[in-house]
Amino acid sequence: QVQLVESGGGLVQTGGSLRLSCAASEISFIIWGMTWYRQAPGKQRELVARLFAGGSTTYADFVKGRFTVSRDNAENTVYLQMNALNPEDTAVYYCNVVSEGRFYWGQGTQVTVSS
């Protein structure tokens, strides 16, 4: 069964940057589109950014101008570039990928931004 492996999280200071990756475990897996979510303690899961099959993107207001979602089809990998991080961005970030009509979840990666 295909797995999505997330990486790139960690601890950074306010104003720092991180790039999250979400990679499929099988080379035959083709990403149609994907969504990045995040969930902080005591809060509901939030939509962060979405990449559609045609290449267009949508961002939540609180990350516009700071985060960028992209993909590498050859490597079956999607990315979330996060710049100008602040403590409010602290959360577990999850990727959700659709392929051939099926949805897959990554295991989540922790992002912690210190003040």
Phi, psi and omega per residue, in radians:
Q1 nan 2.443 -3.112
V2 -1.178 2.391 3.026
Q3 -2.076 2.569 3.008
L4 -1.831 2.128 -3.098
V5 -1.864 2.060 3.130
E6 -1.686 2.566 3.100
S7 -2.703 2.992 3.060
G8 1.825 -0.168 3.102
G9 -1.247 2.977 3.139
G10 2.870 -2.894 -3.122
L11 -1.883 2.182 3.106
V12 -2.369 2.829 3.067
Q13 -1.516 2.802 3.069
T14 -0.913 2.313 -3.112
G15 1.616 -0.145 -3.126
G16 -1.396 -3.133 -3.088
S17 -2.302 2.650 3.016
L18 -2.511 2.670 2.997
R19 -2.156 2.051 3.104
L20 -1.564 2.520 3.102
S21 -2.148 2.591 3.077
C22 -2.390 1.873 -2.998
A23 -2.040 2.399 3.077
A24 -1.374 2.545 -3.076
S25 -1.408 -0.236 -3.131
E26 -2.108 2.386 -3.083
I27 -1.173 -0.453 -3.125
S28 -1.354 -0.181 -3.132
F29 -1.232 2.199 -3.121
I30 -2.020 2.169 -3.116
I31 -1.438 2.122 3.050
W32 -1.483 -0.834 3.121
G33 -2.858 2.946 -3.107
M34 -2.719 2.839 3.101
T35 -2.350 2.387 2.973
W36 -1.715 2.279 3.048
Y37 -2.088 2.859 2.987
R38 -2.519 2.697 3.109
Q39 -2.493 2.117 3.090
A40 -1.727 2.725 3.123
P41 -0.973 2.304 3.122
G42 1.352 0.069 -3.132
K43 -2.126 2.776 3.054
Q44 -1.341 2.790 3.090
R45 -1.136 2.381 -3.117
E46 -2.025 2.495 2.983
L47 -1.370 2.247 -3.111
V48 -1.765 -0.914 -3.094
A49 -2.760 2.687 -3.129
R50 -2.384 2.392 3.061
L51 -2.075 2.199 -3.102
F52 -1.644 2.867 -3.078
A53 -1.010 -0.593 -3.135
G54 -1.377 -0.085 3.093
G55 1.812 -0.161 3.113
S56 -1.290 2.795 -3.085
T57 -2.335 2.710 3.054
T58 -2.349 2.452 -3.112
Y59 -2.242 2.534 2.975
A60 -1.152 2.614 -3.092
D61 -1.005 -0.607 -3.041
F62 -1.326 -0.080 3.091
V63 -2.115 -0.058 -3.121
K64 -1.026 2.331 -3.120
G65 1.482 -0.159 -3.128
R66 -2.050 -0.627 -3.076
F67 -1.919 2.587 3.093
T68 -2.402 2.230 3.087
V69 -1.770 2.469 -3.134
S70 -2.639 3.065 -3.140
R71 -2.553 2.734 3.024
D72 -2.206 1.708 -3.068
N73 -1.087 -0.635 -3.123
A74 -1.100 -0.542 -3.122
E75 -1.796 0.044 -3.121
N76 0.917 0.829 -3.058
T77 -2.329 2.456 3.020
V78 -2.069 2.711 -3.032
Y79 -2.320 2.714 2.948
L80 -2.299 1.856 3.061
Q81 -1.491 2.144 -3.077
M82 -2.076 2.083 3.125
N83 -2.078 2.867 3.108
A84 0.868 0.836 -3.094
L85 -1.194 2.559 3.080
N86 -2.312 2.900 -3.083
P87 -1.001 -0.460 3.116
E88 -1.184 -0.263 3.092
D89 -1.452 -0.101 3.137
T90 -1.103 2.146 -3.080
A91 -3.115 2.978 2.910
V92 -1.575 2.235 -3.097
Y93 -1.819 2.337 -3.100
Y94 -2.151 2.462 2.973
C95 -1.788 2.490 3.067
N96 -2.235 2.102 -3.003
V97 -2.085 2.447 3.042
V98 -1.935 2.347 3.116
S99 -2.569 2.186 3.119
E100 0.878 0.723 3.066
G101 1.425 0.059 3.135
R102 -2.006 2.602 3.139
F103 -1.886 2.481 -3.132
Y104 -2.328 2.537 3.130
W105 -2.001 2.444 2.944
G106 -1.362 2.960 -3.084
Q107 -1.425 -0.180 -3.109
G108 1.635 2.574 3.061
T109 -2.405 2.367 -3.049
Q110 -1.431 2.262 3.003
V111 -2.036 2.151 3.125
T112 -2.186 2.196 -3.122
V113 -2.031 2.062 -3.123
S114 -1.519 2.600 3.140
S115 -1.518 nan nan
